[in-house]
Amino acid sequence: MNIVEQIFCADQLSKVGSVVALKWNNGSITYQELAYKIQAASLELKKHGVCIGERVVFQCADTENLVTWYFAVLNIGAVSIAVSTRLGREDLYHVIQDSEANALIFDSTTAETCQTFSSDSRLIRINLNQVSLDDQMSGELQTAEREPDHEALWVYSSGSTSRPKGIIHTHRCVRDCCGFHTDTLKISVGDLLFCTSRISFAYALANGLLAPLQLGATVYLHPDWITLDELRSIVCVERPRVVFAVPSIYRGILDLTDISDEDDFSSVEFYVSAGEFLPAELQSRWEQFCGRTIINVYGCSETLFLALTGNAHDTPPGSVGNPLVGVVPYLVDPVDSLSVSQAEEGVLYIEHPFMFTHYANRPKDTEYRLRGARFNTGDLYRQDACGNWYHLGREDDLLKVAGQWVYLREIETVGQNSQLAIDVAVIGARDNVGSIRPALFFVPNDDRLCDEAVSLMRTYIERNLPMFKRPKWIRAIDDFPKTANGKLSRSALQRMVEGQSRD
């Protein structure tokens, strides 16, 4: 069993070989053409000395070249590790050392950073812009046979609070994880899908690439971190049937002031959101904007594919719906680790058909998070009487203040409801006496002076939260700091108030 064989086997190619697999701004490639390119890239990898089981790090733009070589690494039985193009030299060096990578593949967008590792004589370096593949390949794709439990790919966490950690996945059956795409999105051969996130991000890799290609769909590629204007152009010109994005993208579109009738966002049949908390008010605003519901879903790098998914019809606002077939969720009390009843709140544990095997070089983290077949997500959830699941925040976001539990997500929601902010984030930070207390950061939605914006937010918070739940710091900032994967950097926010006396 090899992931490449699952997608590009002869039987599958006989059905979808002439269908466009990848499309981009000025070109496209069919499934058969892509299979031939993968075969050519596989031969090049072997010529460079990459062997079965060895690990290959990619730092490239999201192009057909990245997809080709990523699958070629899997095809020869080596291990693919894609990282963000925004990853700095220090973190990239950490990934190379942590994974004991034998090769580094890059392109012109990252050559300046990647070529600094030229002194490492053991590291094979391949610049995709300097390699020409044989375009005369033919015949069946020759794929290295792998077992379901053999290493296939690593995903590195975004490192929002520490160094990125390697999450290791094997060649398990991709088809078992396509239920959302087949049952909810009703994906058919040739349907066009687009994900605004980068392929180095598990959300995009699994749901915007592996699952669509498994089903014979067409994946639209955008090489760089997308701007709102670029997304508008893709929606209007390419008219994808499905768009995968994160809440901040949807909020950004709604905050644009120059949207016109030509920006036909209703042409997309399904909008999907993951990666961050999706507020119910944002779902409501989006539906009013274009008549389409944002489908809220939940997954994590440790499962690669989605675990909980809503739908466009009867999933309540704010809910991530129900578990996919094969996914078994459990709620556990965050204090005593005992199972809780359906009506209570707890930490989400899940069993999943595509579970990771372990964290690289982190046995204690693996032991803490992976309990047999169950994975401790660290996310707080509740389930309603109808079986719908609701994300309440992270286990780390549950603070005890004045002897009472405080959910940081609740404070965040109140801040969003103030109508004073484009975006709000609440984190826990240590004050000058060592106590961990809530800190609220927000991006004001107008041009008020900073002090005035903070004063208005503080007044609103005081009117709507009891004393023990109120944030001890309130800060207005121009923009939220982000990790290399584009997620909120909580550690950067913590540093803004850490060790300070409360406001």
Secondary structure, DSSP 8 states (H G I E B T S, - for coil): --HHHHHH-HHHHHHHTTSEEEEETTEEEEHHHHHHHHHHHHHHHHHTT--TT-EEEEE--SSHHHHHHHHHHHHTT-EEEE--TT--HHHHHHHHHHHT-SEEEE-TTTHHHHGGGTT-TTSEEEEGGG----TT--S--------TTSEEEEEE---SSSS--EEEEE---GGGG-HIIIIIS---TT-EEEESS-TTSHHHHIIIIIHHHHTT-EEE--SS---HHHHHHHHHHT--SEEEE-HHHHHHHHH-S---TT--GGG-SEEEE-SS---HHHHHHHHHHHS--EEEEEE-TTTSSEEEE--SSS--TTB--EE-TT-EEEEE-TTT--B--TTSEEEEEEE-TT---EETT-HHHHHHHEETTEEEEEEEEEE-TTS-EEEEEEGGGEEEETTEEEEHHHHHHHHHHTT-EEEEEEEEEE-TTS-EEEEEEEEESS---HHHHHHHHHHHHHHHS-GGGS-SEEEE-SS--B-TTS-B-HHHHHHHHTT----
